[in-house]
């Protein structure tokens, strides 16, 4: 009787020790991960329920999305492949050569990708906010401001429209002809459509004299120099090749911002794209509801870009909000 009890006792001790041998390393790894960057994640991509980078959801998406292409220029990737450089230089033949501004750009540039993280426990939620009139009366402001990153573009106005478009901005896309002053702590994302834009940018930040482009532009801009992002010409061409598929001469700023969001975010909500419910292309801060220049310019293909955005929404890679009348 005593011998049988001892056998059962020792058997339970062995089982307990075996469990400890399994659980203790897991516990210490978990504690270490808390110190280094948060709890371990079951998923390898991000901690969201679904992540943009999840593969196998759509063959159409997987053929186009290339996570290895970095969206912004840094001192680590400033060398532009010859094919990409020639394409970019040819976008606007009026300025066919690369100015010496290129070598001066990296004085305050980050040395590596400022948006890259090795912590798969993050769930970075972002909003890309276009300027469409379909935002009027939408009451999306609170939802937009609740995102981790809020990306806006060009002449976007928030004052007086906070209930519809929010007031938070973390990244603002612009080029010389669409430039505006920015509040502190906002990333200025320069989209260089031509080499001259780089020279304008360097001079505008340092308050030096600027050459004129095809129209009058701001001579100086207010922005945080340590939060500047230069859109990479290689990433520009990647969008033209893989996403807009050469429809239009080159992608619009709105399309560049959206694909940028796909690459730096884990989940992406898209607001203010497309026409309003009457088919008008205008800005939400304007009263003019005539068809906008973007849809008629011939430089961008608004119809094809709208198709891409709708397709991304259909496969669940973005959450598309169409305005008060269109819903989400």
Steps between C-alpha positions, in 0.01 A plus 500: 500500500783742597702399195205570272454842659869584448481399135201727443672783690822473300301479178322825582832666593645399162193635321525828692870536418433427133236773491740744669772421248259593224339806657796675663693572175178625343440725800849652487478552124168674554649723774794583274268594216309736729821687572613506137179610337178351623351150531571228248252476215345189356512655151822573312380818327318720751266474796191618313224252427593539135816662363566663164808282449309173550563283193258268326194721535511617139723389211432838337642681806794264551614558140513876556607552860878491557588566863873511422473834316559788738264798457742775603852608417756462778876523508500119491311475169577828326640322194219490243519217242576632152172381348296664775705818482453538124125444532473757777714757316273462198176573685526870425753557223521872576744406779701209350804501727557421864610808691755513778211518745507121516832496685374762748180322588652260748634749751191448716368177350462182709767235444246217484129442453329703778180296474649152510458296816600146595226485763222285356282581802410840363171575330561827320165640386506780246269732312572642156280805455441627147344834416177392333178693547338173610640573847256789550248407766664160556576545872811284464717737704509304824565171320786653300663652808488165683755346259871475586611668176291751304628572150381810313610663177543818298289800608288304749314726743388377841403821680125543487450143374610303807172314543531353150876461448652516849786721612785252551780472243816290530610500132431761233576434132590798283702626204596861417174589325291360788720605793370642826638578845478220754450494875781354716544122531362422154700300248531696176498243219647661190388344173761607241335487158815652351860563611427871536262412784799383706677831452184693585457291814854556630472874436146533639598340830816709532329821382721547197389641168303259288475464123153512350326188372221514241295693756572716804579292809569570867850635551519380860322227694469437871568139596708293740829425325554185707168354383550532125433199276604496134286274283733254327499513116532119497185471710334750265582279199393186687152650544492600132606151387320273746195693614383755241655284225600798285145637491564872493837664462574442868298431819321777686610625841195327645606164359859549617376577852270198506767250393742666743241426769480135394874470560536674838170398663345176626142610439394786273179703487449719193288816498427775249574324172291513184213721391206601715162331457415730207820410317672833573876513557571785738667568834297480822597857598384644166150600396581440133345168401605501136707204380848536645826528311627167633237303311554690175874557500609202289815468714333265750238239426238558768275220373771235525624626836143486632482139378816412696364659818170314465684172444712552813180558696335188353784273613516657845841665472351843572183626663350749255271778624309659213335790680167580659295358214721207399569344840807281556 
